[in-house]
Amino acid sequence: MADTTKGAGSPPAGPKLAILAGGGTLPARIANAVRGQGREVFIVAFDGHTDPETVAGVPHVWSRFGAAGTILRRLHEEGVGEVVLAGPVKRPSFTELMPDWRTARFLARVGTRALGDDGLLRAVVREVEDDGFRVVGLHDLLKELLTVAGPVGRLAPDADAERDIARAVEVARALGALDVGQGAVVQQGIVLAVEAIEGTDAMLARCAALARPGTGGVLVKVKKPKQDRRIDLPTMGVTTVEKAAAAGLRGIAIEAGGSLLVDRTAVAEAADRLGLFVVGIEIPQ
Amino acid sequence: MADTTKGAGSPPAGPKLAILAGGGTLPARIANAVRGQGREVFIVAFDGHTDPETVAGVPHVWSRFGAAGTILRRLHEEGVGEVVLAGPVKRPSFTELMPDWRTARFLARVGTRALGDDGLLRAVVREVEDDGFRVVGLHDLLKELLTVAGPVGRLAPDADAERDIARAVEVARALGALDVGQGAVVQQGIVLAVEAIEGTDAMLARCAALARPGTGGVLVKVKKPKQDRRIDLPTMGVTTVEKAAAAGLRGIAIEAGGSLLVDRTAVAEAADRLGLFVVGIEIPQ
């Protein structure tokens, strides 16, 4: 990954990147990868959301969500050029959102009704761009994160699984068109669960009790039809495979070019070990 | 309710009615009401699904779901003219479905993939009609079951609640169009939960943990856009009000003319006692 054309004193490989870091290991992966490309990185970590290990050895600031004014001023001071949103964020509490004047002005404009769904993140992106920063997607920084078409491990879906996948795609896309969720679970033609704000893990957790005997179901995750790919692309990693297996599913299908696969090698290994298929599927847009 | 024009020896108020009885109190309510109209009733009770109190003092047979041939033969022997499906049925286990030859022929035709969703019930209705019975809806027998427009108790939705209702209607209708579910919960513009096979009670049970502080959410139940009103209309009663209150919701909206309200007086009393609105809403078809 490192750009070997860069030596000491070479121009940087790109403008300084600020990572607005949610939970999980994705922010640290991005930070490492981008620094490996010779770019400077600055992490904005959020109290109670970002894993403390994420910022180890990387320039950073800890902040509250409500401190938009302070954060944006700091990004200017740091000479940041590009900004990326990385990792999931649990819905912030009211205390975390306690707004500074900049945040208050922002909330007054977008309305607190938008808080918690994609509307909020889209508004955040606009706000950051209005301040002169360029907002990029994770897949712009690390192309290999983007899911490609085809099986990830040894197994592939059979004709029955393909039918369940098609049904789940239909349902998940319809929900996504309404900006509700990105996932659905279908078993033997029956929709066991659809995802709203609870998230994929919670949806999977209830599937074991809803499943019927016989062939297991499939989890499908697709991006919303009009989704900005810089925001909250469906993401899966080893944990998703493990939770799908625990729910009795036989496989997972995720949108090729429209979702992020964190650590493809580890996902393939987990899928093979647990006997699930994981497959990237093309979705006509 | 009793038809006072009928005396001993009068012609019956209608053909003998068979009630295919699911769980809850609805089958017994229907049986009492229809007998009060002077009609003969025969109940088909299903082992493990029908409340034993339902059949007390009413001609009946206990059966398995898989015994379609036996059931239909018995309905002919009893001189049944009309059939109604009443009360919810949990997904039958494989043992309960162990088919007689008639059921096997039926399953071979509709395909076991249809088991568990509306497709199965539609196929059951066709099968019963092909045998010469007329299948009617609960609202054909007991008109006051059908939800009418307007508040059921003292409270009515305010403008904020109306917005959440509109959003939930949009989501529930889209899911219904895909034959997935009939319900959604929205709070402050955010879709907290959408219903698939888990049912309304299970959906409500997860909402308390997903809700944000502040104004509570609303539950909306609507029929599927192309739903046969003789099958599985959305139904609510006192239990739904209680579970919605426990989930922190502020109200419930159900489709006027497209849902069943079991015991309107008791629902109004529960809604007033618990401080929720319950409202029948018109949905443009």
Chai-1 contact restraints between the chains, C-beta under 6 A:
chainA,res_idxA,chainB,res_idxB,connection_type,confidence,min_distance_angstrom,max_distance_angstrom,comment,restraint_id
A,F94,B,P213,contact,1.0,0.0,6.0,A-B,restraint_1
A,R113,B,Q188,contact,1.0,0.0,6.0,A-B,restraint_2
A,R113,B,G189,contact,1.0,0.0,6.0,A-B,restraint_3
A,G116,B,I190,contact,1.0,0.0,6.0,A-B,restraint_4
A,D117,B,I190,contact,1.0,0.0,6.0,A-B,restraint_5
A,V171,B,L178,contact,1.0,0.0,6.0,A-B,restraint_6
A,V171,B,V180,contact,1.0,0.0,6.0,A-B,restraint_7
A,A174,B,A174,contact,1.0,0.0,6.0,A-B,restraint_8
A,A174,B,L178,contact,1.0,0.0,6.0,A-B,restraint_9
A,L178,B,V171,contact,1.0,0.0,6.0,A-B,restraint_10
A,L178,B,A174,contact,1.0,0.0,6.0,A-B,restraint_11
A,V180,B,V171,contact,1.0,0.0,6.0,A-B,restraint_12
A,V180,B,V191,contact,1.0,0.0,6.0,A-B,restraint_13
A,Q188,B,R113,contact,1.0,0.0,6.0,A-B,restraint_14
A,G189,B,R113,contact,1.0,0.0,6.0,A-B,restraint_15
A,I190,B,G116,contact,1.0,0.0,6.0,A-B,restraint_16
A,I190,B,D117,contact,1.0,0.0,6.0,A-B,restraint_17
A,V191,B,V180,contact,1.0,0.0,6.0,A-B,restraint_18
A,V191,B,A196,contact,1.0,0.0,6.0,A-B,restraint_19
A,L192,B,I197,contact,1.0,0.0,6.0,A-B,restraint_20
A,A193,B,A196,contact,1.0,0.0,6.0,A-B,restraint_21
A,V194,B,V194,contact,1.0,0.0,6.0,A-B,restraint_22
A,V194,B,A196,contact,1.0,0.0,6.0,A-B,restraint_23
A,A196,B,V191,contact,1.0,0.0,6.0,A-B,restraint_24
A,A196,B,A193,contact,1.0,0.0,6.0,A-B,restraint_25
A,A196,B,V194,contact,1.0,0.0,6.0,A-B,restraint_26
A,I197,B,L192,contact,1.0,0.0,6.0,A-B,restraint_27
A,I197,B,L210,contact,1.0,0.0,6.0,A-B,restraint_28
A,E198,B,L210,contact,1.0,0.0,6.0,A-B,restraint_29
A,L210,B,I197,contact,1.0,0.0,6.0,A-B,restraint_30
A,L210,B,E198,contact,1.0,0.0,6.0,A-B,restraint_31
A,P213,B,F94,contact,1.0,0.0,6.0,A-B,restraint_32
